[in-house]
Amino acid sequence: MCQDDCDERNIELKLERMSDFFASRLNRYDEHMLSEIEGAREFYPYTATLLPMEQGAKVLDLGCGTGLELEYYFALNRAASVVGIDLSAEMLSALREKFEDKEIKLINASYFDVPLGENDYDAVVSVESLHHFTAAEKLKLYEKICAALTQNGYFVLTDYFAESEAAERFYFSELERLISEQKLEQKEHYHYDTPLTVEHEIEVLKKAGFSGVQIMKKWENTYTLLARR
Ligand SMILES: C[S@@+](CC[C@H](N)C(=O)[O-])C[C@H]1O[C@@H](n2cnc3c(N)ncnc32)[C@H](O)[C@@H]1O
């Protein structure tokens, strides 16, 4: 997903903290995703079809936002039991309003910080949330996800990936430049897209312990990957 209103080189871009970015765009978030992100009208319903259909299936959604993927999932499995984690309290409030009658627990925190448990979930899903992080950050998170899944559990990742290794390096160097020029805290997470290539993403998933990773489908640079525990 491209940064809002900017060119390849983000000379003027003022970095915003991740949760502030989404809170301030909440009003038009769903409409923006569905009408402006290539493939969105297909990848949300498609992602939902890969999730477990058994009654009471336990699913963890990382970066659930306003619950776009969950709308399609609950339409297929009304009796799923979902835990959603998101940094933005505002996004979670919007989600809560959509699913008042559903079995859903929401955690307002970073998925890097929250313990995810062991052998607990039939599936973990994440849509359009993980393209902001380094391979090292993802490795630790993917190890936690792997451990949180049941024996036959799996992770469905729908996200956008860098078009080449050169593009991947460019995004990370741009982020470093912007943080340094704007004299920002290095450890904070800002909303700036730093996708890995899909090949690097798959390497990280396998390194984290997933036994197999399949590319299920793609729309331009957005892919759905399925990683089995
Ligand atoms: C582009 S939105 C995607 C939301 C939803 N999955 C969808 O596709 O509509 C990215 C979401 O990830 C959340 N997010 C980003 N980093 C996070 C983190 N470290 N922990 C939890 N949520 C995070 C943001 O707050 C935001 O709601």
The ligand as a Tripos MOL2 file, in Angstrom:
@<TRIPOS>MOLECULE
LIG
   27    29     1     0     0
SMALL
NO_CHARGES

@<TRIPOS>ATOM
      1 C1         -3.9070   -1.1160    7.3750 C.3       1 LIG1
      2 S1         -4.6080   -1.5200    8.9230 S.3       1 LIG1
      3 C2         -5.2670   -3.1620    8.6450 C.3       1 LIG1
      4 C3         -6.4770   -3.4280    9.4890 C.3       1 LIG1
      5 C4         -7.2740   -4.6610    9.0630 C.3       1 LIG1
      6 N1         -6.5160   -5.8640    9.2370 N.3       1 LIG1
      7 C5         -7.6790   -4.4650    7.6230 C.2       1 LIG1
      8 O1         -7.0540   -5.0820    6.7460 O.co2     1 LIG1
      9 O2         -8.5590   -3.6470    7.3800 O.co2     1 LIG1
     10 C6         -3.2160   -1.9150    9.9470 C.3       1 LIG1
     11 C7         -3.6320   -2.1270   11.3910 C.3       1 LIG1
     12 O3         -2.5240   -2.7110   12.0830 O.3       1 LIG1
     13 C8         -2.4520   -2.1120   13.3600 C.3       1 LIG1
     14 N2         -1.0820   -2.2760   13.8620 N.ar      1 LIG1
     15 C9          0.0690   -1.8160   13.3190 C.ar      1 LIG1
     16 N3          1.1150   -2.2030   14.0610 N.ar      1 LIG1
     17 C10         0.6140   -2.9190   15.1070 C.ar      1 LIG1
     18 C11         1.1970   -3.5680   16.2220 C.ar      1 LIG1
     19 N4          2.5250   -3.5580   16.4280 N.pl3     1 LIG1
     20 N5          0.3870   -4.2220   17.0850 N.ar      1 LIG1
     21 C12        -0.9590   -4.2170   16.9040 C.ar      1 LIG1
     22 N6         -1.5680   -3.6110   15.8590 N.ar      1 LIG1
     23 C13        -0.7910   -2.9670   14.9710 C.ar      1 LIG1
     24 C14        -2.8490   -0.6590   13.1200 C.3       1 LIG1
     25 O4         -3.2600   -0.0200   14.3140 O.3       1 LIG1
     26 C15        -3.9770   -0.8220   12.1110 C.3       1 LIG1
     27 O5         -5.2440   -0.9400   12.7140 O.3       1 LIG1
@<TRIPOS>BOND
     1     1     2 1
     2     2     3 1
     3     2    10 1
     4     3     4 1
     5     4     5 1
     6     5     6 1
     7     5     7 1
     8     7     8 2
     9     7     9 1
    10    10    11 1
    11    11    12 1
    12    11    26 1
    13    12    13 1
    14    13    14 1
    15    13    24 1
    16    14    15 ar
    17    14    23 ar
    18    15    16 ar
    19    16    17 ar
    20    17    18 ar
    21    17    23 ar
    22    18    19 1
    23    18    20 ar
    24    20    21 ar
    25    21    22 ar
    26    22    23 ar
    27    24    25 1
    28    24    26 1
    29    26    27 1
@<TRIPOS>SUBSTRUCTURE
     1 LIG1         1 GROUP 0 **** ****
